[in-house]
Amino acid sequence: MSHSICSIPSETKDQLRKFRLTPIKQSSTTIPTQIYQIDKQQQLVLGECLQLRSLDELSEELPDNSPAFVLMNYGFTKSDGRYVSPLVGVYWRPDTAKGDAKMLYAGAVELFKRDIGCNLWLECTDEEDIPNLKDEIEK
């Protein structure tokens, strides 16, 4: 018998699908962002929907002592002039999080990655990592 550490309810899957399929206009000045957390019933749930003006704002929105999964539609113009908007997943696992929370999220990473189908997956352990996300995304 297979036992999963975490499950993704159909409502959350619908929210993920809708977010993934929503196009980003080149004229957009915000970064559509969703923050997901695992609740007490060990189900992945949408915590917040945000419109960030920059990645710097992300550090203010992340939980201080708890892991989270972040999903962003990050639109930008490449050096060759093409506009792209990759779906970026970020695994936020702060060093200050409790060990059991880190283990729970570590066990759910592959499930989340599989269900969102993001173009890029990044990990951050400290608020100082957040400014570096821009360089990683825009490679």
C-alpha positions in Angstrom: 0.0 0.0 0.0 1.3 3.4 -1.0 1.1 6.2 1.6 1.7 9.7 0.5 3.2 12.3 2.9 0.9 15.0 1.5 -2.1 15.2 -0.8 -3.3 17.9 -3.2 -7.0 18.4 -3.0 -8.9 18.8 -6.2 -9.7 22.5 -5.4 -6.0 23.2 -5.1 -5.3 21.3 -8.4 -7.9 23.5 -10.0 -6.3 26.7 -8.6 -2.9 25.5 -9.9 -4.2 24.7 -13.4 -6.0 28.1 -13.6 -2.9 29.9 -12.6 -0.7 28.0 -14.9 -2.9 28.7 -17.9 -3.5 32.4 -17.3 -1.4 34.3 -19.8 0.8 37.2 -18.8 0.7 40.3 -20.9 3.9 41.9 -21.9 2.7 45.2 -20.5 2.2 43.7 -17.1 4.1 45.5 -14.3 3.5 42.9 -11.6 4.5 39.3 -11.0 1.5 37.1 -10.4 2.5 34.9 -7.4 0.8 32.2 -5.3 2.2 30.8 -2.0 1.2 27.3 -1.1 1.5 25.6 2.3 0.7 22.3 3.9 -2.1 22.4 6.4 -2.6 20.3 9.5 -4.4 17.6 7.5 -1.3 17.3 5.4 -3.0 18.8 2.4 -1.4 21.3 0.1 -3.5 24.5 0.2 -3.2 27.9 -1.4 -2.2 30.4 1.2 -1.9 33.7 -0.7 -2.4 35.2 -4.1 -0.2 38.2 -4.7 0.7 40.7 -7.4 4.4 41.5 -6.6 5.9 44.7 -8.1 9.4 43.1 -7.8 11.0 39.9 -6.5 12.3 42.0 -3.5 8.7 42.0 -2.2 8.7 38.2 -2.1 10.8 38.0 1.1 8.3 40.1 2.9 5.5 37.7 2.0 7.2 34.4 2.9 6.7 32.8 6.3 9.7 33.4 8.6 9.9 30.0 10.2 8.0 27.7 7.9 8.6 26.2 4.5 6.4 27.0 1.5 6.0 26.5 -2.2 5.9 29.6 -4.4 4.6 29.7 -7.9 5.2 32.8 -10.1 4.3 33.7 -13.7 7.5 35.7 -14.2 7.4 37.7 -17.5 10.5 39.4 -18.9 12.1 40.4 -22.2 15.2 38.4 -23.1 18.3 40.0 -24.5 17.2 39.0 -28.1 14.0 41.0 -27.6 11.7 38.0 -27.1 9.1 38.2 -24.3 8.8 35.1 -22.2 6.9 34.2 -19.1 8.1 31.0 -17.5 6.2 29.4 -14.7 8.7 29.4 -11.9 8.4 27.3 -8.8 10.4 28.1 -5.6 10.8 25.8 -2.7 11.2 28.1 0.3 12.9 26.2 3.2 14.3 28.6 5.7 17.0 27.5 8.0 14.9 28.6 11.0 12.1 26.1 10.2 11.5 23.1 12.5 12.9 19.8 11.4 9.6 18.0 11.1 8.2 20.8 8.9 11.3 20.6 6.7 10.9 16.8 6.4 7.2 17.2 5.5 7.9 19.7 2.7 10.9 17.7 1.5 8.6 14.7 1.0 6.1 16.8 -0.9 8.5 18.6 -3.3 8.3 16.0 -6.1 4.5 15.8 -5.8 4.2 19.6 -6.1 6.7 19.8 -9.0 4.9 17.0 -10.9 1.5 18.6 -10.5 2.5 22.2 -11.4 4.7 21.4 -14.4 6.8 24.5 -14.0 9.5 25.6 -16.4 12.0 26.3 -13.7 12.4 25.1 -10.2 14.5 27.0 -7.6 15.3 26.6 -3.9 15.8 29.3 -1.3 16.9 28.9 2.3 17.5 32.5 3.3 16.0 35.9 2.5 19.4 36.8 1.0 18.7 34.2 -1.7 15.7 36.1 -3.0 17.5 38.9 -4.9 19.5 36.2 -6.8 16.3 34.6 -8.1 16.1 37.3 -10.9 19.5 36.2 -12.3 18.5 32.5 -12.1 15.2 33.1 -13.9 16.5 35.4 -16.6 19.5 33.2 -17.6 
